[in-house]
Amino acid sequence: MADIISPIGGKKNTTMAAIAYVLFFVPLLTGDAKKDSFVKYHVKQGLVLFLLAVLINVIGWVVPFYLWYSISWLLSLAILVLLILGIINAVNGKQEPLPVIGKFADVFKF
């Protein structure tokens, strides 16, 4: 993946932004990426996806209903689709919120 030059003159670190959706904490451990607002934006969205996936799995362990297994499977599929959309946005240098969950990423401040 190549970095994309932003219209304001700087480079967008698309590689670290895409990695943020798979392992959200990795870009926060690197020097330049943790200071980059573009990468932080995608880290926040990756963190929301991770927390949502954990929540769905915990509810699946606590609530042993057959219906929940069907619902959790569909929700997990939706998380996978959002993950792919986030990676596509990051690779293309876009800073767009993900559908439905994008607004929750603004809660995190780092």
Secondary structure, DSSP 8 states (H G I E B T S, - for coil): ---EE-TTSSEE-HHHHHHHHHSTTHHHHSTTGGG-HHHHHHHHHHHHHHHHHHHHHHHHHH---HHHHHHHHHHHHHHHHHHHHHHHHHHTT-----TTTGGGGGG---
